[in-house]
Amino acid sequence: MKCWHCQSDLIWGGDHDFEEDSDGEYDILTNLSCPTCNTYVEVYHKFGEIDRRKKEEQLYGKVVSDDLKE
Ligand SMILES: [Zn+2]
């Protein structure tokens, strides 16, 4: 990912997973910093319906939440 200000490649600082039972709107916070200028970037990611289904298929081989609804 490029720096918004100077187009340098940002350095990945780490991911923070929010607790599943928290009320937070987002699931993952990624920290990035620019090695060239004083820029710090936080990327908030939210698992939508598509991401959740993909994750379940990876974990369980199928979308389990559809079973739970029935
Ligand atoms: Zn920069």
N, CA, C, O and the ligand as a Tripos MOL2 file, in Angstrom:
@<TRIPOS>MOLECULE
protein
  281   279    71     0     0
PROTEIN
NO_CHARGES

@<TRIPOS>ATOM
      1 N           0.8450   -1.1900    0.0000 N.3       1 MET1
      2 CA          0.0000    0.0000    0.0000 C.3       1 MET1
      3 C           0.8840    1.2450    0.0000 C.2       1 MET1
      4 O           1.8620    1.3180    0.7440 O.2       1 MET1
      5 N           0.5410    2.2110   -0.8280 N.am      2 LYS2
      6 CA          1.3530    3.4190   -0.9500 C.3       2 LYS2
      7 C           0.8960    4.4950    0.0340 C.2       2 LYS2
      8 O          -0.2770    4.5940    0.3940 O.2       2 LYS2
      9 N           1.8700    5.2900    0.4500 N.am      3 CYS3
     10 CA          1.5700    6.4260    1.3140 C.3       3 CYS3
     11 C           0.7080    7.4390    0.5570 C.2       3 CYS3
     12 O           0.9680    7.7610   -0.6020 O.2       3 CYS3
     13 N          -0.3110    7.9250    1.2360 N.am      4 TRP4
     14 CA         -1.2270    8.8930    0.6470 C.3       4 TRP4
     15 C          -0.4860   10.1720    0.2510 C.2       4 TRP4
     16 O          -0.8360   10.8220   -0.7340 O.2       4 TRP4
     17 N           0.5440   10.5250    1.0310 N.am      5 HIS5
     18 CA          1.2070   11.8130    0.8510 C.3       5 HIS5
     19 C           2.4030   11.7580   -0.0910 C.2       5 HIS5
     20 O           2.5820   12.6530   -0.9170 O.2       5 HIS5
     21 N           3.2320   10.7040    0.0270 N.am      6 CYS6
     22 CA          4.4860   10.7020   -0.7390 C.3       6 CYS6
     23 C           4.6330    9.4810   -1.6530 C.2       6 CYS6
     24 O           5.6290    9.3720   -2.3680 O.2       6 CYS6
     25 N           3.6740    8.5770   -1.6430 N.am      7 GLN7
     26 CA          3.6740    7.4050   -2.5320 C.3       7 GLN7
     27 C           4.7500    6.3780   -2.2060 C.2       7 GLN7
     28 O           4.9840    5.4670   -3.0000 O.2       7 GLN7
     29 N           5.4100    6.5010   -1.0580 N.am      8 SER8
     30 CA          6.3400    5.4440   -0.6380 C.3       8 SER8
     31 C           5.5370    4.2150   -0.2200 C.2       8 SER8
     32 O           4.3480    4.3150    0.0840 O.2       8 SER8
     33 N           6.1940    3.0580   -0.2080 N.am      9 ASP9
     34 CA          5.5340    1.8540    0.2900 C.3       9 ASP9
     35 C           5.4230    1.9320    1.7990 C.2       9 ASP9
     36 O           6.4220    2.1290    2.4920 O.2       9 ASP9
     37 N           4.2180    1.7790    2.3070 N.am     10 LEU10
     38 CA          4.0140    1.8190    3.7490 C.3      10 LEU10
     39 C           4.5440    0.5410    4.3910 C.2      10 LEU10
     40 O           4.5660   -0.5200    3.7670 O.2      10 LEU10
     41 N           4.9700    0.6590    5.6440 N.am     11 ILE11
     42 CA          5.4600   -0.4960    6.3960 C.3      11 ILE11
     43 C           4.3390   -1.0060    7.2920 C.2      11 ILE11
     44 O           3.7270   -0.2550    8.0520 O.2      11 ILE11
     45 N           4.0890   -2.3100    7.1780 N.am     12 TRP12
     46 CA          3.0350   -2.9340    7.9750 C.3      12 TRP12
     47 C           3.4870   -3.0140    9.4260 C.2      12 TRP12
     48 O           4.5650   -3.5320    9.7180 O.2      12 TRP12
     49 N           2.6760   -2.5080   10.3210 N.am     13 GLY13
     50 CA          3.0460   -2.4940   11.7290 C.3      13 GLY13
     51 C           2.3790   -3.5780   12.5360 C.2      13 GLY13
     52 O           2.8380   -3.9060   13.6300 O.2      13 GLY13
     53 N           1.3030   -4.1430   12.0170 N.am     14 GLY14
     54 CA          0.6260   -5.2120   12.7470 C.3      14 GLY14
     55 C          -0.8830   -5.1270   12.6090 C.2      14 GLY14
     56 O          -1.4390   -4.0970   12.2260 O.2      14 GLY14
     57 N          -1.5270   -6.2350   12.9300 N.am     15 ASP15
     58 CA         -2.9880   -6.2920   12.9180 C.3      15 ASP15
     59 C          -3.4950   -6.4340   14.3420 C.2      15 ASP15
     60 O          -2.8730   -7.0900   15.1770 O.2      15 ASP15
     61 N          -4.6050   -5.8260   14.5980 N.am     16 HIS16
     62 CA         -5.2730   -6.0260   15.8870 C.3      16 HIS16
     63 C          -6.6580   -6.6070   15.6230 C.2      16 HIS16
     64 O          -7.4730   -6.0080   14.9210 O.2      16 HIS16
     65 N          -6.9110   -7.7780   16.1910 N.am     17 ASP17
     66 CA         -8.2450   -8.3690   16.0620 C.3      17 ASP17
     67 C          -9.1090   -7.9010   17.2120 C.2      17 ASP17
     68 O          -8.7370   -8.0580   18.3750 O.2      17 ASP17
     69 N         -10.2320   -7.3410   16.9070 N.am     18 PHE18
     70 CA        -11.1500   -6.9350   17.9630 C.3      18 PHE18
     71 C         -11.8480   -8.1650   18.5300 C.2      18 PHE18
     72 O         -12.0570   -9.1520   17.8250 O.2      18 PHE18
     73 N         -12.2010   -8.0970   19.7930 N.am     19 GLU19
     74 CA        -12.8950   -9.2130   20.4230 C.3      19 GLU19
     75 C         -14.2080   -9.4730   19.6900 C.2      19 GLU19
     76 O         -14.9080   -8.5470   19.2790 O.2      19 GLU19
     77 N         -14.5210  -10.7530   19.5400 N.am     20 GLU20
     78 CA        -15.7320  -11.0980   18.8030 C.3      20 GLU20
     79 C         -16.9900  -10.6090   19.4940 C.2      20 GLU20
     80 O         -17.9890  -10.2770   18.8550 O.2      20 GLU20
     81 N         -16.9150  -10.5740   20.8290 N.am     21 ASP21
     82 CA        -18.1330  -10.1960   21.5460 C.3      21 ASP21
     83 C         -18.1690   -8.6990   21.8760 C.2      21 ASP21
     84 O         -19.0430   -8.2420   22.6120 O.2      21 ASP21
     85 N         -17.2180   -7.9450   21.3290 N.am     22 SER22
     86 CA        -17.2610   -6.5030   21.5740 C.3      22 SER22
     87 C         -18.3360   -5.8860   20.6770 C.2      22 SER22
     88 O         -18.8030   -6.4910   19.7120 O.2      22 SER22
     89 N         -18.6980   -4.6810   21.0310 N.am     23 ASP23
     90 CA        -19.7230   -3.9920   20.2530 C.3      23 ASP23
     91 C         -19.1280   -3.2040   19.0990 C.2      23 ASP23
     92 O         -19.8420   -2.4970   18.3880 O.2      23 ASP23
     93 N         -17.8230   -3.3280   18.9130 N.am     24 GLY24
     94 CA        -17.1580   -2.5680   17.8510 C.3      24 GLY24
     95 C         -17.7300   -2.8880   16.4870 C.2      24 GLY24
     96 O         -18.1840   -4.0020   16.2270 O.2      24 GLY24
     97 N         -17.6980   -1.9040   15.6340 N.am     25 GLU25
     98 CA        -18.2670   -2.0730   14.3070 C.3      25 GLU25
     99 C         -17.3120   -2.8320   13.3860 C.2      25 GLU25
    100 O         -17.7330   -3.4140   12.3870 O.2      25 GLU25
    101 N         -16.0030   -2.8200   13.7380 N.am     26 TYR26
    102 CA        -15.0090   -3.4120   12.8450 C.3      26 TYR26
    103 C         -14.3270   -4.6000   13.5060 C.2      26 TYR26
    104 O         -14.3140   -4.7240   14.7310 O.2      26 TYR26
    105 N         -13.7570   -5.4790   12.6690 N.am     27 ASP27
    106 CA        -13.1690   -6.7170   13.1590 C.3      27 ASP27
    107 C         -11.6490   -6.6760   13.2310 C.2      27 ASP27
    108 O         -11.0520   -7.2370   14.1510 O.2      27 ASP27
    109 N         -11.0200   -6.0140   12.2620 N.am     28 ILE28
    110 CA         -9.5570   -5.9750   12.2270 C.3      28 ILE28
    111 C          -9.0870   -4.5400   12.0380 C.2      28 ILE28
    112 O          -9.6150   -3.8010   11.2070 O.2      28 ILE28
    113 N          -8.0800   -4.1580   12.8270 N.am     29 LEU29
    114 CA         -7.4300   -2.8660   12.6600 C.3      29 LEU29
    115 C          -5.9910   -3.1280   12.2530 C.2      29 LEU29
    116 O          -5.2580   -3.8000   12.9790 O.2      29 LEU29
    117 N          -5.5750   -2.6120   11.1090 N.am     30 THR30
    118 CA         -4.2110   -2.7790   10.6260 C.3      30 THR30
    119 C          -3.4640   -1.4540   10.7250 C.2      30 THR30
    120 O          -3.9660   -0.4130   10.3030 O.2      30 THR30
    121 N          -2.2550   -1.5070   11.2890 N.am     31 ASN31
    122 CA         -1.4280   -0.3090   11.4200 C.3      31 ASN31
    123 C          -0.3690   -0.2800   10.3330 C.2      31 ASN31
    124 O           0.2970   -1.2850   10.0830 O.2      31 ASN31
    125 N          -0.2140    0.8580    9.6900 N.am     32 LEU32
    126 CA          0.8260    1.0390    8.6760 C.3      32 LEU32
    127 C           1.4930    2.3820    8.9100 C.2      32 LEU32
    128 O           0.8430    3.3490    9.3090 O.2      32 LEU32
    129 N           2.8110    2.4360    8.6560 N.am     33 SER33
    130 CA          3.4950    3.7200    8.7850 C.3      33 SER33
    131 C           4.3820    3.9510    7.5750 C.2      33 SER33
    132 O           4.8220    3.0060    6.9200 O.2      33 SER33
    133 N           4.6360    5.2140    7.2890 N.am     34 CYS34
    134 CA          5.4450    5.5810    6.1340 C.3      34 CYS34
    135 C           6.8930    5.7670    6.5750 C.2      34 CYS34
    136 O           7.1550    6.4690    7.5520 O.2      34 CYS34
    137 N           7.8490    5.1400    5.8580 N.am     35 PRO35
    138 CA          9.2590    5.2780    6.2220 C.3      35 PRO35
    139 C           9.8580    6.6150    5.7850 C.2      35 PRO35
    140 O          10.9590    6.9720    6.2030 O.2      35 PRO35
    141 N           9.1370    7.3450    4.9520 N.am     36 THR36
    142 CA          9.6990    8.5570    4.3500 C.3      36 THR36
    143 C           9.1760    9.8360    5.0020 C.2      36 THR36
    144 O           9.9480   10.7280    5.3510 O.2      36 THR36
    145 N           7.8650    9.9120    5.1580 N.am     37 CYS37
    146 CA          7.2980   11.1030    5.7770 C.3      37 CYS37
    147 C           6.5650   10.6960    7.0560 C.2      37 CYS37
    148 O           6.4010    9.5060    7.3250 O.2      37 CYS37
    149 N           6.1410   11.6430    7.8140 N.am     38 ASN38
    150 CA          5.4900   11.3540    9.0960 C.3      38 ASN38
    151 C           4.0140   11.0430    8.8860 C.2      38 ASN38
    152 O           3.1380   11.8390    9.2250 O.2      38 ASN38
    153 N           3.7580    9.8610    8.3150 N.am     39 THR39
    154 CA          2.3780    9.4590    8.0880 C.3      39 THR39
    155 C           2.1120    8.1330    8.7850 C.2      39 THR39
    156 O           2.9140    7.2010    8.7160 O.2      39 THR39
    157 N           0.9900    8.0720    9.4460 N.am     40 TYR40
    158 CA          0.5700    6.8510   10.1250 C.3      40 TYR40
    159 C          -0.8350    6.5300    9.6440 C.2      40 TYR40
    160 O          -1.7070    7.3990    9.6400 O.2      40 TYR40
    161 N          -1.0590    5.2810    9.2370 N.am     41 VAL41
    162 CA         -2.3360    4.8920    8.6530 C.3      41 VAL41
    163 C          -2.9410    3.7570    9.4600 C.2      41 VAL41
    164 O          -2.2620    2.7830    9.7860 O.2      41 VAL41
    165 N          -4.2110    3.8860    9.7790 N.am     42 GLU42
    166 CA         -4.9450    2.7980   10.3990 C.3      42 GLU42
    167 C          -6.0290    2.3480    9.4300 C.2      42 GLU42
    168 O          -6.8000    3.1620    8.9210 O.2      42 GLU42
    169 N          -6.0810    1.0450    9.1810 N.am     43 VAL43
    170 CA         -7.0870    0.4930    8.2720 C.3      43 VAL43
    171 C          -8.0560   -0.3510    9.0880 C.2      43 VAL43
    172 O          -7.6740   -1.3600    9.6790 O.2      43 VAL43
    173 N          -9.2920    0.0670    9.1110 N.am     44 TYR44
    174 CA        -10.3260   -0.6900    9.8230 C.3      44 TYR44
    175 C         -11.0500   -1.5840    8.8320 C.2      44 TYR44
    176 O         -11.5230   -1.1200    7.7940 O.2      44 TYR44
    177 N         -11.1330   -2.8610    9.1550 N.am     45 HIS45
    178 CA        -11.8190   -3.7900    8.2730 C.3      45 HIS45
    179 C         -13.0250   -4.4010    8.9750 C.2      45 HIS45
    180 O         -12.9760   -4.7790   10.1450 O.2      45 HIS45
    181 N         -14.0900   -4.4790    8.2220 N.am     46 LYS46
    182 CA        -15.3210   -5.0470    8.7530 C.3      46 LYS46
    183 C         -15.6810   -6.2700    7.9280 C.2      46 LYS46
    184 O         -15.7210   -6.2080    6.6990 O.2      46 LYS46
    185 N         -15.9440   -7.3870    8.6060 N.am     47 PHE47
    186 CA        -16.3740   -8.5680    7.8810 C.3      47 PHE47
    187 C         -17.8390   -8.4190    7.5100 C.2      47 PHE47
    188 O         -18.7140   -8.4120    8.3760 O.2      47 PHE47
    189 N         -18.0930   -8.3030    6.2350 N.am     48 GLY48
    190 CA        -19.4670   -8.2590    5.7710 C.3      48 GLY48
    191 C         -19.9680   -9.6610    5.5420 C.2      48 GLY48
    192 O         -19.3110  -10.6300    5.9230 O.2      48 GLY48
    193 N         -21.1090   -9.7780    4.9320 N.am     49 GLU49
    194 CA        -21.7300  -11.0760    4.6760 C.3      49 GLU49
    195 C         -20.8300  -11.9670    3.8150 C.2      49 GLU49
    196 O         -20.6900  -13.1570    4.0970 O.2      49 GLU49
    197 N         -20.2220  -11.4010    2.7710 N.am     50 ILE50
    198 CA        -19.4070  -12.1970    1.8490 C.3      50 ILE50
    199 C         -18.1740  -12.7350    2.5470 C.2      50 ILE50
    200 O         -17.8400  -13.9100    2.3970 O.2      50 ILE50
    201 N         -17.4790  -11.8760    3.3220 N.am     51 ASP51
    202 CA        -16.2920  -12.3050    4.0440 C.3      51 ASP51
    203 C         -16.6270  -13.4000    5.0390 C.2      51 ASP51
    204 O         -15.8810  -14.3690    5.1780 O.2      51 ASP51
    205 N         -17.7390  -13.2500    5.7270 N.am     52 ARG52
    206 CA        -18.1140  -14.2210    6.7450 C.3      52 ARG52
    207 C         -18.3540  -15.5920    6.1130 C.2      52 ARG52
    208 O         -17.9260  -16.6160    6.6440 O.2      52 ARG52
    209 N         -19.0390  -15.5960    4.9830 N.am     53 ARG53
    210 CA        -19.3150  -16.8600    4.3060 C.3      53 ARG53
    211 C         -18.0270  -17.5180    3.8260 C.2      53 ARG53
    212 O         -17.8630  -18.7310    3.9540 O.2      53 ARG53
    213 N         -17.1120  -16.7190    3.2720 N.am     54 LYS54
    214 CA        -15.8210  -17.2460    2.8140 C.3      54 LYS54
    215 C         -15.0500  -17.8470    3.9740 C.2      54 LYS54
    216 O         -14.4720  -18.9270    3.8490 O.2      54 LYS54
    217 N         -15.0400  -17.1560    5.0950 N.am     55 LYS55
    218 CA        -14.2910  -17.6070    6.2660 C.3      55 LYS55
    219 C         -14.8670  -18.9200    6.7840 C.2      55 LYS55
    220 O         -14.1260  -19.8330    7.1480 O.2      55 LYS55
    221 N         -16.1790  -19.0030    6.8120 N.am     56 GLU56
    222 CA        -16.8140  -20.2280    7.2940 C.3      56 GLU56
    223 C         -16.5170  -21.4000    6.3610 C.2      56 GLU56
    224 O         -16.3170  -22.5280    6.8120 O.2      56 GLU56
    225 N         -16.4910  -21.1270    5.0820 N.am     57 GLU57
    226 CA        -16.1960  -22.2030    4.1290 C.3      57 GLU57
    227 C         -14.7720  -22.7000    4.3150 C.2      57 GLU57
    228 O         -14.5070  -23.8960    4.1960 O.2      57 GLU57
    229 N         -13.8400  -21.7690    4.6110 N.am     58 GLN58
    230 CA        -12.4540  -22.1650    4.8610 C.3      58 GLN58
    231 C         -12.3520  -22.9850    6.1400 C.2      58 GLN58
    232 O         -11.6400  -23.9880    6.1890 O.2      58 GLN58
    233 N         -13.0630  -22.5580    7.1640 N.am     59 LEU59
    234 CA        -12.9510  -23.2020    8.4690 C.3      59 LEU59
    235 C         -13.6850  -24.5370    8.5220 C.2      59 LEU59
    236 O         -13.1670  -25.5210    9.0500 O.2      59 LEU59
    237 N         -14.8930  -24.5610    7.9700 N.am     60 TYR60
    238 CA        -15.7610  -25.7230    8.1620 C.3      60 TYR60
    239 C         -16.0730  -26.4800    6.8730 C.2      60 TYR60
    240 O         -16.6840  -27.5480    6.9110 O.2      60 TYR60
    241 N         -15.6560  -25.9310    5.7390 N.am     61 GLY61
    242 CA        -15.9410  -26.5890    4.4750 C.3      61 GLY61
    243 C         -17.3170  -26.2550    3.9470 C.2      61 GLY61
    244 O         -17.7050  -26.7080    2.8700 O.2      61 GLY61
    245 N         -18.0600  -25.4590    4.7070 N.am     62 LYS62
    246 CA        -19.3770  -25.0250    4.2560 C.3      62 LYS62
    247 C         -19.7990  -23.7970    5.0590 C.2      62 LYS62
    248 O         -19.1640  -23.4460    6.0540 O.2      62 LYS62
    249 N         -20.8610  -23.1580    4.6250 N.am     63 VAL63
    250 CA        -21.3610  -21.9870    5.3440 C.3      63 VAL63
    251 C         -22.2780  -22.4530    6.4640 C.2      63 VAL63
    252 O         -23.4310  -22.8130    6.2250 O.2      63 VAL63
    253 N         -21.7650  -22.4450    7.6810 N.am     64 VAL64
    254 CA        -22.5170  -23.0220    8.7880 C.3      64 VAL64
    255 C         -23.6310  -22.1050    9.3060 C.2      64 VAL64
    256 O         -24.6130  -22.5820    9.8750 O.2      64 VAL64
    257 N         -23.4800  -20.8060    9.1090 N.am     65 SER65
    258 CA        -24.4840  -19.9090    9.6700 C.3      65 SER65
    259 C         -25.8350  -20.0560    8.9520 C.2      65 SER65
    260 O         -26.8820  -19.7240    9.5070 O.2      65 SER65
    261 N         -25.7920  -20.5600    7.7090 N.am     66 ASP66
    262 CA        -27.0710  -20.8100    7.0220 C.3      66 ASP66
    263 C         -27.8290  -21.9300    7.7180 C.2      66 ASP66
    264 O         -29.0560  -21.8960    7.8080 O.2      66 ASP66
    265 N         -27.0830  -22.9340    8.2150 N.am     67 ASP67
    266 CA        -27.7150  -24.0360    8.9320 C.3      67 ASP67
    267 C         -28.3520  -23.5460   10.2280 C.2      67 ASP67
    268 O         -29.4280  -23.9920   10.6260 O.2      67 ASP67
    269 N         -27.6570  -22.6170   10.8690 N.am     68 LEU68
    270 CA        -28.1250  -22.1260   12.1560 C.3      68 LEU68
    271 C         -29.4250  -21.3470   12.0480 C.2      68 LEU68
    272 O         -30.2300  -21.3180   12.9790 O.2      68 LEU68
    273 N         -29.6180  -20.7150   10.8920 N.am     69 LYS69
    274 CA        -30.8170  -19.8960   10.7020 C.3      69 LYS69
    275 C         -32.0760  -20.7630   10.6160 C.2      69 LYS69
    276 O         -33.1750  -20.3410   10.9760 O.2      69 LYS69
    277 N         -31.8750  -21.9820   10.1290 N.am     70 GLU70
    278 CA        -33.0560  -22.8110    9.8720 C.3      70 GLU70
    279 C         -33.5950  -23.4490   11.1480 C.2      70 GLU70
    280 O         -34.5860  -24.1780   11.1040 O.2      70 GLU70
    281 ZN          4.8310    9.1210    3.1240 Zn       71 ZN71
@<TRIPOS>BOND
     1     1     2 1
     2     2     3 1
     3     3     4 2
     4     3     5 am
     5     5     6 1
     6     6     7 1
     7     7     8 2
     8     7     9 am
     9     9    10 1
    10    10    11 1
    11    11    12 2
    12    11    13 am
    13    13    14 1
    14    14    15 1
    15    15    16 2
    16    15    17 am
    17    17    18 1
    18    18    19 1
    19    19    20 2
    20    19    21 am
    21    21    22 1
    22    22    23 1
    23    23    24 2
    24    23    25 am
    25    25    26 1
    26    26    27 1
    27    27    28 2
    28    27    29 am
    29    29    30 1
    30    30    31 1
    31    31    32 2
    32    31    33 am
    33    33    34 1
    34    34    35 1
    35    35    36 2
    36    35    37 am
    37    37    38 1
    38    38    39 1
    39    39    40 2
    40    39    41 am
    41    41    42 1
    42    42    43 1
    43    43    44 2
    44    43    45 am
    45    45    46 1
    46    46    47 1
    47    47    48 2
    48    47    49 am
    49    49    50 1
    50    50    51 1
    51    51    52 2
    52    51    53 am
    53    53    54 1
    54    54    55 1
    55    55    56 2
    56    55    57 am
    57    57    58 1
    58    58    59 1
    59    59    60 2
    60    59    61 am
    61    61    62 1
    62    62    63 1
    63    63    64 2
    64    63    65 am
    65    65    66 1
    66    66    67 1
    67    67    68 2
    68    67    69 am
    69    69    70 1
    70    70    71 1
    71    71    72 2
    72    71    73 am
    73    73    74 1
    74    74    75 1
    75    75    76 2
    76    75    77 am
    77    77    78 1
    78    78    79 1
    79    79    80 2
    80    79    81 am
    81    81    82 1
    82    82    83 1
    83    83    84 2
    84    83    85 am
    85    85    86 1
    86    86    87 1
    87    87    88 2
    88    87    89 am
    89    89    90 1
    90    90    91 1
    91    91    92 2
    92    91    93 am
    93    93    94 1
    94    94    95 1
    95    95    96 2
    96    95    97 am
    97    97    98 1
    98    98    99 1
    99    99   100 2
   100    99   101 am
   101   101   102 1
   102   102   103 1
   103   103   104 2
   104   103   105 am
   105   105   106 1
   106   106   107 1
   107   107   108 2
   108   107   109 am
   109   109   110 1
   110   110   111 1
   111   111   112 2
   112   111   113 am
   113   113   114 1
   114   114   115 1
   115   115   116 2
   116   115   117 am
   117   117   118 1
   118   118   119 1
   119   119   120 2
   120   119   121 am
   121   121   122 1
   122   122   123 1
   123   123   124 2
   124   123   125 am
   125   125   126 1
   126   126   127 1
   127   127   128 2
   128   127   129 am
   129   129   130 1
   130   130   131 1
   131   131   132 2
   132   131   133 am
   133   133   134 1
   134   134   135 1
   135   135   136 2
   136   135   137 am
   137   137   138 1
   138   138   139 1
   139   139   140 2
   140   139   141 am
   141   141   142 1
   142   142   143 1
   143   143   144 2
   144   143   145 am
   145   145   146 1
   146   146   147 1
   147   147   148 2
   148   147   149 am
   149   149   150 1
   150   150   151 1
   151   151   152 2
   152   151   153 am
   153   153   154 1
   154   154   155 1
   155   155   156 2
   156   155   157 am
   157   157   158 1
   158   158   159 1
   159   159   160 2
   160   159   161 am
   161   161   162 1
   162   162   163 1
   163   163   164 2
   164   163   165 am
   165   165   166 1
   166   166   167 1
   167   167   168 2
   168   167   169 am
   169   169   170 1
   170   170   171 1
   171   171   172 2
   172   171   173 am
   173   173   174 1
   174   174   175 1
   175   175   176 2
   176   175   177 am
   177   177   178 1
   178   178   179 1
   179   179   180 2
   180   179   181 am
   181   181   182 1
   182   182   183 1
   183   183   184 2
   184   183   185 am
   185   185   186 1
   186   186   187 1
   187   187   188 2
   188   187   189 am
   189   189   190 1
   190   190   191 1
   191   191   192 2
   192   191   193 am
   193   193   194 1
   194   194   195 1
   195   195   196 2
   196   195   197 am
   197   197   198 1
   198   198   199 1
   199   199   200 2
   200   199   201 am
   201   201   202 1
   202   202   203 1
   203   203   204 2
   204   203   205 am
   205   205   206 1
   206   206   207 1
   207   207   208 2
   208   207   209 am
   209   209   210 1
   210   210   211 1
   211   211   212 2
   212   211   213 am
   213   213   214 1
   214   214   215 1
   215   215   216 2
   216   215   217 am
   217   217   218 1
   218   218   219 1
   219   219   220 2
   220   219   221 am
   221   221   222 1
   222   222   223 1
   223   223   224 2
   224   223   225 am
   225   225   226 1
   226   226   227 1
   227   227   228 2
   228   227   229 am
   229   229   230 1
   230   230   231 1
   231   231   232 2
   232   231   233 am
   233   233   234 1
   234   234   235 1
   235   235   236 2
   236   235   237 am
   237   237   238 1
   238   238   239 1
   239   239   240 2
   240   239   241 am
   241   241   242 1
   242   242   243 1
   243   243   244 2
   244   243   245 am
   245   245   246 1
   246   246   247 1
   247   247   248 2
   248   247   249 am
   249   249   250 1
   250   250   251 1
   251   251   252 2
   252   251   253 am
   253   253   254 1
   254   254   255 1
   255   255   256 2
   256   255   257 am
   257   257   258 1
   258   258   259 1
   259   259   260 2
   260   259   261 am
   261   261   262 1
   262   262   263 1
   263   263   264 2
   264   263   265 am
   265   265   266 1
   266   266   267 1
   267   267   268 2
   268   267   269 am
   269   269   270 1
   270   270   271 1
   271   271   272 2
   272   271   273 am
   273   273   274 1
   274   274   275 1
   275   275   276 2
   276   275   277 am
   277   277   278 1
   278   278   279 1
   279   279   280 2
@<TRIPOS>SUBSTRUCTURE
     1 MET1         2 RESIDUE 1 A MET
     2 LYS2         6 RESIDUE 1 A LYS
     3 CYS3        10 RESIDUE 1 A CYS
     4 TRP4        14 RESIDUE 1 A TRP
     5 HIS5        18 RESIDUE 1 A HIS
     6 CYS6        22 RESIDUE 1 A CYS
     7 GLN7        26 RESIDUE 1 A GLN
     8 SER8        30 RESIDUE 1 A SER
     9 ASP9        34 RESIDUE 1 A ASP
    10 LEU10       38 RESIDUE 1 A LEU
    11 ILE11       42 RESIDUE 1 A ILE
    12 TRP12       46 RESIDUE 1 A TRP
    13 GLY13       50 RESIDUE 1 A GLY
    14 GLY14       54 RESIDUE 1 A GLY
    15 ASP15       58 RESIDUE 1 A ASP
    16 HIS16       62 RESIDUE 1 A HIS
    17 ASP17       66 RESIDUE 1 A ASP
    18 PHE18       70 RESIDUE 1 A PHE
    19 GLU19       74 RESIDUE 1 A GLU
    20 GLU20       78 RESIDUE 1 A GLU
    21 ASP21       82 RESIDUE 1 A ASP
    22 SER22       86 RESIDUE 1 A SER
    23 ASP23       90 RESIDUE 1 A ASP
    24 GLY24       94 RESIDUE 1 A GLY
    25 GLU25       98 RESIDUE 1 A GLU
    26 TYR26      102 RESIDUE 1 A TYR
    27 ASP27      106 RESIDUE 1 A ASP
    28 ILE28      110 RESIDUE 1 A ILE
    29 LEU29      114 RESIDUE 1 A LEU
    30 THR30      118 RESIDUE 1 A THR
    31 ASN31      122 RESIDUE 1 A ASN
    32 LEU32      126 RESIDUE 1 A LEU
    33 SER33      130 RESIDUE 1 A SER
    34 CYS34      134 RESIDUE 1 A CYS
    35 PRO35      138 RESIDUE 1 A PRO
    36 THR36      142 RESIDUE 1 A THR
    37 CYS37      146 RESIDUE 1 A CYS
    38 ASN38      150 RESIDUE 1 A ASN
    39 THR39      154 RESIDUE 1 A THR
    40 TYR40      158 RESIDUE 1 A TYR
    41 VAL41      162 RESIDUE 1 A VAL
    42 GLU42      166 RESIDUE 1 A GLU
    43 VAL43      170 RESIDUE 1 A VAL
    44 TYR44      174 RESIDUE 1 A TYR
    45 HIS45      178 RESIDUE 1 A HIS
    46 LYS46      182 RESIDUE 1 A LYS
    47 PHE47      186 RESIDUE 1 A PHE
    48 GLY48      190 RESIDUE 1 A GLY
    49 GLU49      194 RESIDUE 1 A GLU
    50 ILE50      198 RESIDUE 1 A ILE
    51 ASP51      202 RESIDUE 1 A ASP
    52 ARG52      206 RESIDUE 1 A ARG
    53 ARG53      210 RESIDUE 1 A ARG
    54 LYS54      214 RESIDUE 1 A LYS
    55 LYS55      218 RESIDUE 1 A LYS
    56 GLU56      222 RESIDUE 1 A GLU
    57 GLU57      226 RESIDUE 1 A GLU
    58 GLN58      230 RESIDUE 1 A GLN
    59 LEU59      234 RESIDUE 1 A LEU
    60 TYR60      238 RESIDUE 1 A TYR
    61 GLY61      242 RESIDUE 1 A GLY
    62 LYS62      246 RESIDUE 1 A LYS
    63 VAL63      250 RESIDUE 1 A VAL
    64 VAL64      254 RESIDUE 1 A VAL
    65 SER65      258 RESIDUE 1 A SER
    66 ASP66      262 RESIDUE 1 A ASP
    67 ASP67      266 RESIDUE 1 A ASP
    68 LEU68      270 RESIDUE 1 A LEU
    69 LYS69      274 RESIDUE 1 A LYS
    70 GLU70      278 RESIDUE 1 A GLU
    71 ZN71       281 GROUP 0 **** ****
